[in-house]
Structure formats: structure tokens, C-alpha cells
Amino acid sequence: MLKATVEMKEGHIPFPYQGETHQTYYKVFGDLENRTRTPVIVLHGGPGLSHDYTLPLADLADLADHSYPVIFYDQIGNARSTRLPEKPKEFWNIDLFLDEFDNLVQHFGIQEGYHIVGHSWGGMMASELIVRRQPKGLRRLVISDSPSAIALWRKSFMELLEKFPQSVKDAVAKGFEDRVGYWNAMQEVYAVHGCRVKPLPKDLETSMLYIYGENADRTVDEAPILTGWDIGSRLHEINVPTLVINGRYDIAQEYVTRAYIDNIPGAKFITFEESSHTPFFEEREKYMETVAEFLGA
């Protein structure tokens, strides 16, 4: 747990986009202005979740030998950032999220140096950032529990789902036609392949309810952002030191992440043996030590 002495600031950043100004909610742990180490930007998953479930990574601001300022934010359309349910589906695309990221980097004045830890969709987004924009300030990248192609994620999920009772499979097949049944079924699946900590951590539940909760705004979750998405053939263009992480029971099984390992020059890979999709909850101390050691300065 974080010491009470670790500084935390939160607020909103104006994000101008296509003639409108939206708001990006952020939370920063550690002293960003007087930093002695390169700041870490955490990219949450989804698309459609929130930063809450990634908050264990604030531990990186309070390590004995490696204390980093850590920046979290809710991506546009999600949680505490501007919601835009009236926007057409074509509004929601990868470049929108990359523009928001660039705006955040500029706001904090860290464009000359930062690390990224991207979880699930966050790792996919970070990969696209590098391939499409080659950011000069990115020092090191952690891709945590991310598929290299959406088809591989879906294949893995369906394979793992086969082990569950028919009632769970039926509820998943119905989806939001029966929201409560779907949420209950997904909790059963996630208890094995999403987060094996019991009970489900409150911050993870908070993030998930932004999609599965009653009256949830699923605008981003339902947008076709990742339709047909596959970055495998472009990964050789990632030119920063990269650590790829998954869990032994992860939906992002090794074959789902293999393209990152094989195609990013010099990529390192670690599987957390007691974890599924959220090793920063399941093997928290080891995860922080591993990430901090990789990030170095």
C-alpha cells in the first residue's frame, strides 16, 4: 500500500478535438515537477473501462529504490472524462485516443521522456502509438496482458469458456440482452481468467461496472474501434525496449501475445505463474519489482 506521504494530484485537462474541447480526467502519484526518474504513463484497458483498476501501479511511486511519478487517466468517452454518447460510431477510432494521449503528454511537459505501461487494450494502443507516430520521448514500453490481434483474443476467450457450465456459456451468448445474467456469468469467467484475487478487488469492479453496470454508458465499448484489428505485421517498427507480460491463466495466452515477443526487436517476456489477466493484483509485489527493474531510470 502507498504511504500517506506520496503526493497525489487529480484534475481535468482540456482536450481540443475537431473544433470542440473535451476534458480528460487524470490522477498523478509522486512529484512530477521535481522528478528524479522518468515518469510512467498508465494506459487502461477496454476500450470502455477506466483507470481505477490499474491503480496498483501507483506502487511504482513508492518503491524503496525506484520511485517514479505515475500518471493515470480515463480515456475520452469513459468514466470521469467527457462522455460523448451522441457521437457516431466513426468518431471512435484509434487516432482519437492517440491524439488525446499526445495532448496529455504536452500538458504535463514530459514529451522529452516518459515510459508507458499499457494493459490489455492499453498495450494495443501503445503499440499503435509507436507504429503510427514514433514518439521521440518514449523511453521504455511495457505491454501487459495484450493480444496482438483481436481475433486471437476472441479465439482464446471462446476456448477458455468451453470449460464452464452451459449456463455460463448461454448467458455469455445472450450478452446484454440479459445484463444481470451476463454480468454474473462474466464474473465467473473473470474469477479464473481475469483476476484470481477473491473477493474481486473493488477498483476492478468499479472499472468493469462502467461497462456491465445498470445504466452504463457503453458508447466506447460498442464502437467498432478494434474491428479486424491486427498489428502483428507492423510490430518490427517498434523501436524502444519492450517488456511483454502475461499470466499463466490469462485470456491473453502465450499464443495471443506471441507476435509481440517474436516481432519486436529485443523484446523481453515474462509469464506470471500465479496470475491471469491482472498480475498487478494477483502477484502485486513481484509485478512491481519486475516492471521497476525493467524501467530502470
N, C-alpha and C positions, 0 to 999 in steps of 0.2 A: 504494500500500500504506500501511496505517496505521503511524504512528510508534509505537515501543515505549512512548513516554510517554503515549499515550492510555489512559486508565483503562478497565478492563473489569471488570464485576461480573456474576455469574450466580447463580442460585438458583431456589427454588420459592416460589410464592405460594399460600396456601390459598384455595380457591375453593368456598365453601359453595353447594350447589345441591340443592334438593328433599330436604332432610334428610340429605344426605351431604356430605362435604368432600373435594374433589378437589385436585390440585396442578397449577399452571400453571408450566411452566419458562420462565424469562426470561433475557435477556442484555442488559446495558446498556453502551454505549460512551459515554465522556465523563463529565463531572462533573454529575450530575443535581441534587445538593443545592446546589451553588454556581453554578448555570447562569446564563449571561448571555443566552442565547437560548431560545426556545420549544422544548421537546423534541419529537422526532419519534417517532411510534409506527409501526412497520412491520407490516403485515398480510400474511402469506404466502398463497400460493395453495393450490389443491386443489379442493374440500376433501379433505384427507387427506395433504398434504405436511408440510414442516417449515420452520423459519425459515432453515435453513442456506444455501439458495441465494440468499436475499436479503441475505446478509452484505456484499456490495459496498457496500450503503447505509451501512455503518459509516464509509465515507469522509466522510460528512457531519459526523462528529465531529472531523474533522482537516483542514478546509479553511482556507486562509490567512485569508480574510475572513469566512467563515460556518462556525462550529463549533457544531454542535447536539448535545446529548445524544440518542442514538438508542436506542430500546427495541425489542428483538426478543422474540418469544415463540412457543412451539409451542402451537397451539390445542388445546383439550381433545380427547382421543382420539388424539393424534398424537405420535410421536417420544418426547420426554423428559417430556411431560406425562402425566397419568393416562390409561391406556388402559382402555377400557370395552367390551370385545368382547361382554360378556353383555347389554348394553342392547338393548332392542327398537328397531326402526328409527324408531318415532315419537319416541323420546328425542332423536334428532338433528334439530334444526331451527335456523333462523336465530337465533331469540331466545336459544337456549342460548349461541351464540357471542357475541352482543351482551351477555349477562349476564356472561360471562367477561371481555369487554373492559372493561365498566364496573368490574368488580372490580379489574382491573389498574390502571386509572386511579386509583381510590380508594386502592389500596395505595401507589402512588407519590406520592400527594398532588398530582397535576397537573390536577385537574379544572377549574381556573380557566384553563388554557391549554395546548394541545398541537396539533400538526399530525399528519395521517395520510398515509402513503404506502401505498396498497393495491395489491398486484399481483395481476392476474387475479381469482380468487375473492376475494382481499383487497380489491380495489376494489369488487366487487359487495357484499361485506359492509359496507364503509364507507358505501356509498350507502344500504343498508338502515338502518344505524345512524342516519343523519341523517333519513331519511324517517320512521322509526318513533319516534325518541326526541329529535330536535332537541337534541343535546348543546350546552350553553351554552359549554363550554370549547374546542370545536373552532375553530381559527383558519383553517386552510387545508387543502385536500384535494388529493392527487394520486391520480388514477385511472390506473393504468398497465397497459395491455395487457388490459383487461377488456371482456367482452361486456356489452351491456345486456339481453340475453335469451339464455337457454341454447339456444334453437332456432337463433339466429343463429350461435352458436359451432359447433354441430354441422353446420350447413349449410356454413359456411366450411371446417371440417375436412374434410368429405367432398369439397368442391370441390378443395381442395389435394391431397388424397390421390389424386385421379384421375391426377395426373402421375407417380405412382410405379409401379414394376413390379408386375405382377399378383401376384407372390409376396409383396410387402409388403402389398398390399390384402387378400390372402387371410389373412395372419397377423393383421392388424388385425381382420378379420371374426371370426376364431376367438376373439380375446381371450384370457382367462386359461385357456381350455381347453388352450392350449399356452403356458404362461407365458414360457418362454425365447424361443420364436418371436415372441411378441407384443412382448416387451421389445426384441428385436433389430430388429423392424420399426419400433417407435416411435422407436428411436434414429435410424433412417434419416430418418424424418419430422422429428423434432426437430432434426436436424443442419441442416435447411433452414429450418424454420418455428418452431423452439423456441429454439435457441441456435446461432449460426453460428460460435462460437469452437471451434477444434479444438486439442487434444482437448477433449472435454466437460469443463467445469470440475468439479473434484472435489466442491465444495459442492453443485452442481446434481445431480450423480449421487447424492450422499448423500440428498438430499431425494426424488428420484424413486424410489430403491430402497425407500423406506418404503411405496410402492405396488406397484412392479414386482418387488421383490426376493423371493428364496426365503423362504418362511415369513413374508412381510409381513403385518401386521395391516391389512386393508383395510376395517375396520369403517366408518370415516368415508367413505372413497371410495365404498363401496357403498350408503351410506344415501341415501334419496330427498330430500336437502336441497334440491336445485335442480330437482326435477321441475316442469316447466311454468313455471319462474321467468322473470319479465319485469318490469323496473322502469321501462320506458320512459314509461308514462303518469304516473308519480309523480315523475319527475326534476325537475319545476319546483318541488318542495318543498325541494330542496337550496339552502340559503341561505348558503353560505360560498364564498369564492373557490376556484375549482376549475381544476386543470390536468389535461387528458386527454392521455395519451401512448399511442402505438403504434409499431410498427416496420414498415418497408416490406414485410417478408416475414412479418409476424405472422399467426398464426391469427386474432387479433383485427384483421382487416382494417378499413378505414375504415368500411364499411357496418355492421360488427359493433359499432363504438363510436359511430356517428353520433348515436344518441339522446342520449348524454351531451353531445355538442357542441351539438346543436340545442336541447335542452330544459333544461339547467342554465343559469340566468341568468348571462350574462357569462363562461361557460366559455372557457378558452383551450385550444388544441390544437396539438400538435407531433407530427410523424412523424419518427422516426429512420431516415434513409435507408439505413444500412448494417446495420440490425438486424432481428431477428424478434421473438420473444416476450420476450426478456430483454435489452433495451438497456443495462441497468446492467452487464452483462458485455460486450456487443458494442461499445458506444460509451461506455465507463465514464466517462471524464473529462467528455465533453460532457453526459452524463446528469446527473452530479452538479452541474455548473455550472448546468444548466437548472433543476433542482429547487431548488437553493440560491437562485438568483436569484428564483424564484417565491415561495419561502417567506419571503424577507426576514428580518424579526426573528422 
